[in-house]
Amino acid sequence: MPSKPKSITVVKNFGGRRNTGTPGAVKEWGLWDCDPTKTGTPSRQHAYGRTFPWLFDVMEKAYVLEGEATLTADDSTLHGDPVRIIPGDMVTFPKGWRGTWEVHSYLKKHYAFFNGQGLRIDEVEEEEEEEEEKKIKVEKKSSSKNKKPVSQREERVKRVARTTHQEKLPAAKRGKKA
């Protein structure tokens, strides 16, 4: 049975009245902003313009730091009524939501991507990248440790071979006077 499409959900004043700033874990999420007075090519961290289309290809959660925007789904029967977001809102954008952003004032948010089990996708990727980096560092350390003794050993072997070879040569050929 296919899953029912979802609307954007908003928790107003996330953290309650006692929340005096950005909630702890959210501070580690990525930052994104949009300046409605400028134009440019959108990126993972920046968007420009007052209105633009958007598709969420994964679930995203965002904590609005400043500004206001209205998000209107292309199909309200699938994704619900327009949603207005403001500072202090914790917003969940469901995977597959497609619609238009209308940014009313400079907007800044922390954001993170999540999989179907609720795990941060970028956290999983970061952990995998960290493990890969550790593995590479260990390989480099072990190869550099192995290389140094090997090259010293090779140098010693060459020196011993030269000395031994020199000793076997007659004195005249070794460069010594007889």
VMD Tcl script that draws the C-alpha trace (Angstrom):
set ca {
  {0.00 0.00 0.00}
  {1.60 3.30 -1.03}
  {2.23 5.82 1.73}
  {-0.10 8.79 1.92}
  {1.54 12.04 0.79}
  {2.14 14.42 3.66}
  {1.85 18.09 4.34}
  {4.52 20.33 5.78}
  {4.32 20.28 9.57}
  {5.26 23.24 11.73}
  {5.91 23.31 15.47}
  {5.50 26.95 16.43}
  {7.88 28.44 19.02}
  {9.92 25.23 19.14}
  {11.45 24.79 22.58}
  {8.78 26.88 24.29}
  {8.91 30.21 26.06}
  {12.07 29.29 27.93}
  {13.99 28.75 24.71}
  {16.31 31.74 24.48}
  {18.18 30.73 21.34}
  {18.76 27.99 18.83}
  {18.11 24.52 20.31}
  {21.32 22.55 21.02}
  {21.45 19.82 18.37}
  {20.07 22.16 15.72}
  {23.20 24.33 15.98}
  {25.16 21.55 14.30}
  {22.84 21.42 11.28}
  {23.67 23.15 8.03}
  {22.79 26.79 7.42}
  {20.68 28.01 4.50}
  {19.53 31.48 3.63}
  {17.54 33.28 0.99}
  {17.70 36.93 0.07}
  {14.52 37.88 -1.78}
  {16.09 41.13 -3.04}
  {18.88 39.44 -5.02}
  {19.09 37.08 -7.98}
  {21.43 34.18 -8.57}
  {21.71 30.44 -8.92}
  {20.48 28.60 -5.81}
  {22.84 26.24 -3.98}
  {22.71 24.02 -0.94}
  {23.44 27.04 1.29}
  {21.83 29.96 -0.57}
  {18.77 30.85 -2.61}
  {17.81 34.11 -4.22}
  {14.58 35.78 -5.28}
  {11.15 36.31 -3.84}
  {9.55 33.18 -5.33}
  {10.96 29.93 -6.64}
  {9.81 26.33 -7.16}
  {11.16 23.58 -4.92}
  {11.04 19.79 -4.61}
  {12.08 18.01 -1.41}
  {13.60 14.74 -2.61}
  {14.32 13.69 0.99}
  {12.72 14.60 4.30}
  {14.15 17.82 5.68}
  {13.78 19.40 9.08}
  {14.53 23.08 9.53}
  {14.66 25.54 12.39}
  {13.86 29.07 11.24}
  {16.30 31.63 12.64}
  {15.02 34.77 10.94}
  {12.68 35.97 8.22}
  {9.34 34.78 6.91}
  {8.15 32.70 3.99}
  {4.99 31.05 2.71}
  {5.20 27.61 1.10}
  {2.40 26.64 -1.26}
  {2.12 23.09 -2.56}
  {1.60 22.53 -6.27}
  {-1.17 20.09 -5.35}
  {-2.97 21.00 -2.13}
  {-4.91 17.72 -2.14}
  {-1.59 15.86 -1.84}
  {0.40 18.25 0.32}
  {-2.06 20.48 2.13}
  {-2.72 24.18 2.47}
  {-0.08 26.93 2.26}
  {2.17 27.18 5.32}
  {3.75 30.37 6.69}
  {7.04 29.92 8.58}
  {8.61 32.43 10.97}
  {11.53 32.55 13.46}
  {11.33 29.88 16.15}
  {9.42 27.42 13.94}
  {10.61 23.82 13.60}
  {9.47 22.75 10.15}
  {9.34 19.26 8.65}
  {9.28 19.13 4.87}
  {8.15 15.64 3.77}
  {9.91 13.76 1.01}
  {8.15 14.40 -2.29}
  {6.67 17.80 -1.37}
  {6.66 20.01 -4.42}
  {5.63 23.63 -4.51}
  {6.61 27.28 -4.42}
  {8.49 29.30 -1.84}
  {7.46 32.92 -1.42}
  {10.08 34.62 0.73}
  {8.72 37.76 2.41}
  {11.97 38.86 4.10}
  {15.57 37.64 4.34}
  {15.21 34.05 5.54}
  {17.81 32.03 7.44}
  {17.39 28.50 8.76}
  {19.31 25.55 10.12}
  {18.47 22.38 8.20}
  {19.19 18.66 8.17}
  {18.10 15.74 5.99}
  {16.54 12.58 7.41}
  {15.81 9.11 6.09}
  {12.58 7.14 6.57}
  {13.77 5.84 9.95}
  {14.35 9.34 11.28}
  {18.16 9.16 11.13}
  {20.05 12.14 9.83}
  {21.29 11.27 6.39}
  {24.21 13.67 6.53}
  {25.20 12.24 9.95}
  {25.35 8.73 8.51}
  {27.38 10.01 5.54}
  {29.67 12.02 7.85}
  {30.27 8.94 10.01}
  {31.08 6.87 6.92}
  {33.40 9.62 5.63}
  {35.11 9.87 9.03}
  {35.63 6.10 9.11}
  {37.05 6.21 5.58}
  {39.38 9.09 6.53}
  {40.55 7.18 9.63}
  {41.20 4.11 7.48}
  {43.20 6.18 4.98}
  {45.22 7.81 7.78}
  {45.97 4.41 9.31}
  {47.01 3.06 5.90}
  {49.24 6.09 5.29}
  {50.82 5.76 8.75}
  {51.46 2.06 8.37}
  {52.80 2.45 4.85}
  {55.03 5.35 5.88}
  {56.30 3.36 8.87}
  {56.99 0.40 6.63}
  {58.59 2.49 3.92}
  {61.13 4.17 6.17}
  {62.63 0.97 7.63}
  {62.48 -0.67 4.20}
  {64.41 2.17 2.59}
  {66.90 2.21 5.49}
  {67.23 -1.55 5.23}
  {67.73 -1.31 1.48}
  {70.34 1.38 1.99}
  {72.14 -0.78 4.58}
  {72.04 -3.79 2.27}
  {73.46 -1.73 -0.59}
  {76.18 -0.31 1.65}
  {77.11 -3.78 2.97}
  {77.08 -5.16 -0.57}
  {79.37 -2.37 -1.79}
  {81.72 -2.86 1.16}
  {81.77 -6.61 0.69}
  {82.31 -6.21 -3.04}
  {85.09 -3.67 -2.44}
  {86.82 -6.01 -0.04}
  {86.82 -8.80 -2.62}
  {88.48 -6.61 -5.24}
  {92.28 -6.44 -5.44}
  {93.76 -3.40 -3.70}
  {94.55 -1.65 -7.03}
  {90.95 -1.82 -8.16}
  {89.61 -0.64 -4.76}
  {91.46 2.63 -5.24}
  {94.07 1.78 -2.61}
  {97.77 1.66 -3.16}
  {99.31 -1.76 -2.74}
}
mol new
graphics top color blue
foreach p $ca { graphics top sphere $p radius 0.5 }
foreach p [lrange $ca 0 end-1] q [lrange $ca 1 end] { graphics top cylinder $p $q radius 0.2 }
display resetview
